[in-house]
Amino acid sequence: MTPKPPLDFAKVEALRKHMLLTTQDMSELLGVSRMTYYGWVKGKPLRKSNDESVRTMLRKLLDVMTQHNWPTPEVIASDQKQRKERLVVVLNSDQ
């Protein structure tokens, strides 16, 4: 079995910005602290214990972006708190 290539956090950051999420929002969705997320953005490797859950959430976020056309005009007009709440609802409805 070949190992998975490391995640490109420049692309993860592009996804975060496209989805209009704060760093805090993204770190919460990925289940890590903001400092851990910043470390990954700066090139620190993911622990094996985090790798699968992070990849799973990133796949879900990509699905929301493509299947739900995120961010919709209503989402763009929302404030940050409402935006994250709407995203969590969509993520939970897709399970």
C-alpha positions in Angstrom: 0.0 0.0 0.0 1.5 3.3 -1.0 1.4 6.1 1.6 -1.0 9.1 1.0 0.7 12.2 -0.2 0.9 15.0 2.4 -1.9 17.5 2.3 -1.1 20.8 0.5 -2.2 23.4 3.1 -1.9 26.2 0.5 -4.9 24.5 -1.2 -6.6 24.0 2.2 -6.1 27.7 2.8 -7.6 28.5 -0.6 -10.6 26.3 0.3 -11.0 28.1 3.6 -10.9 31.5 2.0 -13.3 30.5 -0.8 -15.8 29.2 1.8 -15.5 32.4 3.7 -14.3 30.7 6.9 -12.1 32.2 9.6 -9.0 30.3 10.7 -10.8 29.6 14.0 -13.8 28.2 12.1 -11.6 25.9 10.0 -9.6 24.7 12.9 -12.8 23.8 14.8 -14.2 22.0 11.8 -11.0 20.0 11.5 -11.1 19.3 15.3 -7.8 21.0 16.2 -6.5 24.1 17.9 -5.8 27.3 15.9 -2.1 26.9 16.7 -2.1 23.4 15.3 -3.8 24.6 12.1 -1.3 27.5 11.8 1.5 25.0 12.2 0.1 22.9 9.3 -0.2 26.0 7.1 3.5 26.7 7.9 4.5 23.2 6.9 4.4 21.1 10.0 3.3 17.5 9.3 0.0 16.1 10.5 0.1 13.4 13.1 -1.2 10.1 11.8 -4.0 10.3 14.4 -5.2 13.5 12.7 -4.6 12.6 9.1 -7.8 10.6 8.3 -10.2 12.9 10.2 -8.8 16.0 8.5 -9.0 14.4 5.0 -12.6 13.3 5.7 -13.6 16.8 6.7 -11.9 18.3 3.7 -13.7 16.0 1.4 -17.0 17.0 3.1 -16.2 20.7 2.7 -15.3 20.1 -1.0 -18.6 18.3 -1.4 -20.5 21.2 0.2 -18.7 23.7 -2.1 -19.5 21.7 -5.3 -22.9 20.2 -4.6 -24.4 23.1 -2.7 -22.6 25.9 -4.6 -21.2 27.2 -1.4 -21.1 30.1 -0.8 -24.5 31.1 -2.0 -25.4 34.8 -2.2 -27.4 34.3 1.1 -24.3 32.9 2.8 -22.1 35.7 1.5 -24.6 38.2 2.9 -24.6 36.5 6.3 -22.3 37.5 9.2 -19.5 35.1 10.2 -21.4 33.4 13.0 -24.5 32.7 10.8 -22.3 31.5 8.0 -20.6 28.9 10.1 -23.9 27.8 11.6 -25.4 27.3 8.1 -22.3 25.4 7.1 -22.6 23.0 10.1 -26.3 22.4 9.2 -25.4 21.6 5.6 -22.5 19.3 6.8 -24.8 17.5 9.2 -27.6 17.1 6.6 -25.2 15.4 4.2 -24.3 12.6 6.6 
